[in-house]
Amino acid sequence: MKEAELIAIRRQLHQIPELALQEKETHAFLLKTVQSFPQTHLTIRTLPKLPTALLVKVHGQNPQRTIGYRTDIDALPVTEQTGLPFSSQHSGIAHACGHDIHMTVALGILDYFAHHQPKDNLIFFFQPAEESKNGGKLAYDMGTFTGDWHIDEFYGLHDRPDLPAGTISTRLGTLFAGTTEINVDLIGKSGHAALPQNANDMIVAAASFINQIQTVVARNVSPTDSAVITFGLMRAGTIRNVIAGRAYLEGTLRGFTQKQIDFLQQRIRDIGRGIAASFNCDVNVDLNQGGYYPVENNPQLTKDFIQYMQSDPAVTFAPTGPVMTGEDFGYLLNKIPGTMFWLGVNDPDSQLHAADFSPDESALAPGVTAVVYFLEHRMAENN
Ligand SMILES: CC(=O)N[C@@H](CCC[C@H](N)C(=O)O)C(=O)O
C-alpha cells in the first residue's frame, strides 16, 4: 500500500472515533477495507458476542505455525483540539491515543500479505475496547483463539509521541504497567451546613481517604520500586450550605508486577475499611483489574524481535524503559507468548490522551515496512 493510501485511511478512521464496545462505524470501515483486498487466501470472521471485533486469517502456503497481530480500535471521551482539517466528527470523542495509527499500520501489513501469501498463517485481530472494558480479555475468554484460530505468538504496537516518527522500540521484560480501576462510594448523611453534628460529611471523609492513599506509594512501596495511584474524578455535594451525604471517587492504580498490584489493591481496601470505621460511614471500594495485566514481553521472542530490528538497516530501533501506561494486550500476552513494541510518532510537545495529540503520519509507512519485514523473518526457516 502506498504512503498516500495509508494516510487517507488514517484520516478517515480519525474522523469516526468511537468509545469502547461502540465501534460500529469503525468496524464497518475496517471490514469494507479488508474486503477490498485480494480474498484468495483470507478468511474474515466476526464475533456475535463481541460484534465490533474483526478477525482476519491469512492462510499460509506451508504453515508451520500461526502468528497473531493485534490492533486496538476504540477511542477516548476527549474533545479534540488539534485544529486538523480531518478532526473528529464525533462530538466529545477523539483518537487521542492514536488507535487510528495502530489500525492503519495493521491494515497496511494485512494488505501486503493479502497480495504476497505468507509461508505461515497470520491472524489479524482488530480489538475493541482497549481504553476500558478490556476487549482483549473478553475475546480471549469467549474462546476466540482456539481451534483454527489458535495463535502461537502474538505481536502488537503502541504509538509513542516522544520518539522520532517510524522508530521502533521495546524491551525485554515488562513494557507497560498493570492497572486497576478504583471506584469508591462513601455514604454518610446529608444535613445543614450549620449543623454538622447532625450529619455525616462525606466530603471530609473523602478528603481523608485521598490523603491516606497518598501515603501508600510514599510509605509502603520500596523507594527502588515504582507504582502510582491517581484519582482523576471526585464528585460530592450540590451547594455550599448543604453537607454532602455522599461522595464518589474514580482512580487508577498501576504497578509493574502482579504481586505489587495485589498489594496496592489490599492497601486501598484496608484504608477504605479504616475510613468507614473512623467516620462511621459506609465505604464501598470496587477494584476492577479486568484484563489490564502488566504487559510482559516473552523473553525468547522479544530477544529475536530486538535483534532483528537492530540488524535491519531499514529500521531505526531505540531501547526503552518500562512505562506506567496500561494496555489490555497484557492479558493476551499472559496467555499467548509475544511482544509489544512502540512506534515513534514524533509529537514530543503533546502526549497520549491529550486533546491536541497529533501523531506524525510519516510514521505509517516505516511502521508497516518494519513489521512486514520482521514477520517475513519470523516465517523464514529455522526461526
Ligand atoms: C495506553 C493507555 O493509555 N492505556 C490506558 C489503559 C486503560 C487502563 C484502565 N482503564 C485503567 O485506567 O486502569 C491507560 O490509561 O493507561
The ligand as a MOL file (V3000), in Angstrom:
LIG
                    3D

  0  0  0     0  0            999 V3000
M  V30 BEGIN CTAB
M  V30 COUNTS 16 15 0 0 0
M  V30 BEGIN ATOM
M  V30 1 C -2.1700 3.1820 26.5110 0
M  V30 2 C -3.1450 3.6640 27.5070 0
M  V30 3 O -3.2400 4.8410 27.7430 0
M  V30 4 N -3.9320 2.7340 28.0980 0
M  V30 5 C -4.8800 3.0150 29.1240 0
M  V30 6 C -5.4260 1.7030 29.5990 0
M  V30 7 C -6.6330 1.8550 30.4530 0
M  V30 8 C -6.4740 1.2720 31.7950 0
M  V30 9 C -7.7170 1.2250 32.6670 0
M  V30 10 N -8.8710 1.7870 32.0690 0
M  V30 11 C -7.3810 1.9700 33.9610 0
M  V30 12 O -7.4900 3.1910 33.9940 0
M  V30 13 O -6.9870 1.3160 34.9010 0
M  V30 14 C -4.2310 3.7610 30.2760 0
M  V30 15 O -4.9430 4.5490 30.9000 0
M  V30 16 O -3.0460 3.5720 30.5620 0
M  V30 END ATOM
M  V30 BEGIN BOND
M  V30 1 1 1 2
M  V30 2 2 2 3
M  V30 3 1 2 4
M  V30 4 1 4 5
M  V30 5 1 5 6
M  V30 6 1 5 14
M  V30 7 1 6 7
M  V30 8 1 7 8
M  V30 9 1 8 9
M  V30 10 1 9 10
M  V30 11 1 9 11
M  V30 12 2 11 12
M  V30 13 1 11 13
M  V30 14 2 14 15
M  V30 15 1 14 16
M  V30 END BOND
M  V30 END CTAB
M  END
